Amino acid sequence: MRVEIWSDIACPWCYVGKARFEKALEAFPHRDGVEVVHRSFELDPGRDKGDVQPVLAMLSKKYGMSEAQAQAGEENLGAQAAAEGLAYRTRDRDHGNTFDLHRLLHLAKEHGRQDELIQILYRANFAEERSLFTEGVERLVELAVEAGLDADEVRRVLADPTAYADEVRADEREAAELGANGVPFFVLDRKYGVSGAQPAEVFTQALTQAWGNRSPLQLIDQGDAGAEACGPDGCAVPERG
């Protein structure tokens, strides 16, 4: 069974939701049969790459709230994150364009290191003092290497703005086709969707339902039920007529 998770590194509920989903997955009896794939979704796709601003200022402008209200929201998020065992800095974080981060996640997917990289990027964005957005390429290289990627390959991808750009855009188009207008958005076997950072119990229910309702393979009768095939005992050799 495949679970696809649309998310953005700049999304705090994606950070919390991933932890809650993983708590449910860890306890799921069929967890070894579940493949998890992370898909791209930009919360702020129109933001210029060089446009970095404090999170509180961004929230105040976007939602028309005071900085005190924005700070209260951050404190609430910090408490929610702490309940899941996650570190979360409620002050002095910044916000920027995440397109390059998504391109690197597609590179990491090719090397089987996608989950490692997304967790490292979440940690860097939400828990560490150093910025993901203002320290340049080498900061991203450092984090990608920590996830197991090759530094020179990461630099080549970051130097080429077209590398994995189509893959990111394809993920985003697919999200729109599936009706996802916010993240995190979880899709189980392309049959069930879960929106938001739901409690672990909701993810447990979704996993159980999706696993139980997997469709068995339907064979098409094309005539001869005894048509030749190979099996564990080898291949039958027809006798000469």
C-alpha positions in Angstrom: 0.0 0.0 0.0 1.3 3.5 -0.9 0.7 6.6 1.2 1.5 9.9 -0.5 2.0 13.0 1.6 1.7 16.4 0.1 3.5 18.9 2.3 5.7 22.0 2.4 8.8 22.5 4.6 7.4 26.0 5.6 4.2 24.4 6.9 4.3 23.8 10.7 1.3 21.5 10.6 3.1 19.3 8.1 5.9 19.0 10.6 3.4 18.0 13.4 1.2 15.9 11.1 4.2 13.8 9.9 5.0 12.9 13.5 1.4 12.0 14.2 1.2 9.9 11.0 4.4 8.1 11.9 3.2 7.3 15.4 0.2 5.6 13.8 2.3 3.8 11.2 4.8 2.6 13.8 1.9 0.8 15.6 0.3 -0.5 12.4 0.6 -4.3 12.1 1.2 -4.1 8.3 3.7 -1.2 8.4 6.3 -3.1 6.5 3.9 -3.3 3.6 3.4 0.5 3.5 5.4 2.7 1.1 5.5 6.4 2.0 6.2 9.0 -0.7 6.5 12.7 -0.1 5.0 15.0 -2.7 5.7 18.7 -3.3 3.3 21.5 -2.4 4.4 25.2 -2.0 2.3 27.3 0.3 3.9 30.5 -1.1 4.8 29.7 -4.7 4.8 33.3 -5.9 7.4 34.4 -3.3 10.7 35.6 -4.9 13.6 33.5 -4.0 15.4 36.4 -2.3 12.3 37.5 -0.4 12.8 36.3 3.2 11.0 37.8 6.1 10.3 37.0 9.8 7.5 34.5 10.3 5.5 36.8 12.6 5.6 39.6 10.0 4.5 37.2 7.3 1.6 35.8 9.4 0.5 39.3 10.3 0.4 40.5 6.7 -1.1 37.3 5.3 -3.9 36.9 7.8 -4.4 40.5 8.9 -3.6 39.8 12.5 -1.4 41.6 15.0 2.0 40.3 15.8 0.8 39.5 19.3 -1.9 37.3 17.8 0.7 35.7 15.5 3.0 35.0 18.4 0.1 33.4 20.4 -0.4 31.1 17.4 3.2 30.2 17.3 3.1 29.4 21.0 0.2 27.1 20.4 2.1 25.4 17.6 5.1 25.0 19.9 2.9 23.2 22.4 1.4 20.9 19.8 4.9 20.1 18.5 6.2 19.4 22.0 3.4 17.0 22.6 4.7 14.9 19.6 8.3 15.1 20.9 9.3 17.7 18.4 11.5 20.8 19.0 9.9 24.0 17.8 11.3 27.6 18.0 8.4 29.9 18.6 10.4 33.1 18.0 12.9 34.5 15.5 12.2 32.1 12.6 12.1 33.3 9.1 10.0 32.4 6.0 11.1 32.1 2.3 10.6 30.3 -1.0 10.8 26.5 -0.7 11.1 25.5 -4.4 14.8 24.5 -4.1 14.0 22.4 -1.1 11.4 20.5 -3.0 13.8 20.0 -5.9 16.3 18.5 -3.5 13.6 16.2 -2.1 13.0 14.8 -5.6 16.8 14.2 -5.9 16.7 12.4 -2.5 13.8 10.3 -3.6 15.9 8.9 -6.5 18.5 7.9 -3.9 16.0 6.4 -1.4 16.8 9.2 1.1 13.7 11.3 0.8 12.3 10.7 4.3 15.7 11.4 5.9 16.0 14.7 4.0 12.5 16.0 4.7 12.9 15.3 8.4 16.3 17.1 8.5 14.8 20.1 6.6 11.8 20.3 9.0 14.2 20.2 11.9 16.4 22.9 10.4 13.4 25.2 9.7 11.5 24.8 12.9 14.0 23.9 15.6 17.4 25.4 14.7 18.7 28.9 14.9 20.4 28.9 11.5 18.2 29.9 8.6 17.3 27.7 5.6 16.8 30.7 3.5 19.6 33.2 4.1 22.8 31.2 4.4 23.0 30.2 0.7 23.7 27.0 -1.1 26.3 25.5 1.3 23.7 25.4 4.1 21.5 23.2 1.9 24.4 21.1 0.8 25.4 20.5 4.5 21.8 19.3 5.3 21.6 17.2 2.2 24.9 15.5 3.0 23.6 14.8 6.5 20.7 12.9 4.8 23.1 10.8 2.8 23.3 12.7 -0.5 26.5 13.5 -2.4 27.6 17.1 -2.0 28.7 17.7 -5.6 25.5 16.3 -6.9 23.5 18.5 -4.6 25.5 21.6 -5.8 24.8 20.6 -9.5 21.1 20.4 -8.8 21.0 23.7 -7.0 23.0 25.4 -9.7 20.5 24.3 -12.4 17.1 25.8 -11.8 15.5 23.3 -14.2 16.7 20.2 -12.3 13.6 18.4 -10.9 11.5 21.5 -11.5 9.1 19.5 -13.7 8.7 16.9 -11.0 7.8 19.6 -8.4 5.3 21.2 -10.7 3.8 17.8 -11.6 3.2 17.1 -7.9 1.5 20.4 -7.4 -0.8 19.9 -10.4 -1.7 16.5 -9.1 -2.5 18.0 -5.7 -4.9 20.4 -7.4 -6.5 17.5 -9.4 -7.0 15.6 -6.1 -8.7 18.6 -4.5 -5.9 19.4 -2.1 -6.0 23.1 -1.4 -3.9 22.9 1.8 -1.3 20.7 3.5 -0.6 18.3 4.9 -2.7 16.1 2.6 -2.4 12.3 2.9 -3.6 10.0 0.1 -3.8 6.3 0.8 -3.7 4.0 -2.2 -5.3 6.7 -4.3 -8.7 5.8 -2.7 -8.7 7.7 0.7 -7.6 11.2 1.6 -6.9 12.6 5.0 -6.5 16.4 5.3 -4.6 18.2 8.0 -2.5 17.2 11.0 -5.1 14.8 12.4 -4.6 12.9 15.7 -2.7 9.6 15.4 -6.0 7.8 16.0 -7.4 9.1 12.8 -4.4 8.0 10.8 -4.7 4.5 12.4 -8.3 4.3 11.3 -7.4 5.5 7.8 -4.5 2.9 7.5 -6.7 0.1 8.7 -9.5 1.0 6.4 -7.3 1.4 3.3 -5.4 -1.8 4.0 -8.7 -3.8 4.4 -10.2 -2.4 1.3 -7.4 -3.1 -1.1 -8.8 -4.5 -4.3 -7.7 -8.0 -5.2 -6.3 -8.4 -8.7 -9.0 -9.1 -11.2 -7.9 -11.5 -14.0 -9.3 -11.0 -17.4 -10.5 -14.3 -19.0 -8.9 -14.4 -22.4 -10.0 -17.8 -23.4 -7.8 -20.7 -22.5 -7.5 -21.2 -18.7 -4.7 -23.7 -19.3 -2.5 -21.4 -21.4 1.2 -22.0 -20.9 3.0 -20.1 -18.1 6.1 -20.5 -16.0 5.8 -21.2 -12.3 7.9 -22.2 -9.2 8.4 -25.6 -10.7 9.7 -24.3 -14.0 8.1 -23.9 -17.5 6.1 -26.6 -19.1 7.5 -27.6 -22.5 4.8 -28.5 -25.0 5.2 -31.9 -26.6 5.7 -32.0 -30.3 2.6 -33.0 -32.2 
